[in-house]
Amino acid sequence: MTHEFKEIVESYSIAKQQGIPAVMATVVDVEGSSYRRPGVGMLILQNGETKGAVSGGCVEKEVFRQAQSVFESGTPKVMTYDGKYRLGCEGVLYILIEIFDVSDLVIDRIREQLKLRKPFEIKSYYSTEKRNLEIMGSVVQFEGDQEFVFSNRVNTYSIEQETSTACFCRDMQPCFRLVIIGTEHDAVELCKIASSTGWEVEIVASPKNPKQLLDFPGANKVCNTSPEDLNIHNVDTQTAIILMSHNFAKDLLYLQAINDLVPAYIGLLGPARRREKLLSAFIEYCPEVTDEFMDSIHGPAGLNLGAETPQEIAIAIIAEILSVIRGQKPIPLQEKKGAIHDDPKRKNINALSTKS
């Protein structure tokens, strides 16, 4: 979700330079089934252009229409979209639509947070009561409790004192990052599909066979470095690493080079016997390696989807990474009991009425 907000901010920055007013639409609550979950957003520009989406495409036209009154009045509103009457889905969406008018200072601060891979929070205050229109709006909160509003029309003090206002909080974690160690054609395909998923992709190539960004469509960075000089910065739970040099000795050296890192996922290409041989040699060189590091290793990388082509293998790898970082056991959705979206990590919507 963070990468979508990042794209919205960049689109807004361009529009701001051109003097084009903008409105932000954010899903703040859902009852029942919906294509997307609370927190997704859509930027609407006054010239008719949009960025992002709040559904699979069925709600956006109505959001665009409703946004016009916000452009005219500057007053935020909550739009209710009942899917059972239009889509056959038993879901109701509550969408906060508000003026998006942030300063260059805020844009630069968001960019800095994203670059440094530091999380931040967005709080969206809203009410379904029409009399409370003036006390709705969203606030970006950085570390140290520093806050910036989406629009200067938002009075955060008044919002926090209003007992009938609800608040939807979003933890904006760093954009998910995939580090690919290897430069063969299957690495190119993995890069393409991962980047189209919204992940930030970094390529590690051998200095003996250096590569450029042009060699890897969608990549954010290419680093031509030996295992001895490898230095992957800011590795966190939003980082995955794939070893796919197709060279046993190189994979072993690179595995040793990252043994003090704790990414969410480390993938090894090749059959199980290659994995066992590689890990046995690795433990000999790094006997003090932690259990946490070893538990993050997955090999052969990918889910058992019957993948054959480089593109299919890339999909299988990405699918497994998603299952790991989302804490899900891969099964067909038709076999899942309950709702499709039941992410326990999602923050609940906190009504502020408890203040009264």
Disulfide bonds with the S-S distance in Angstrom:
none
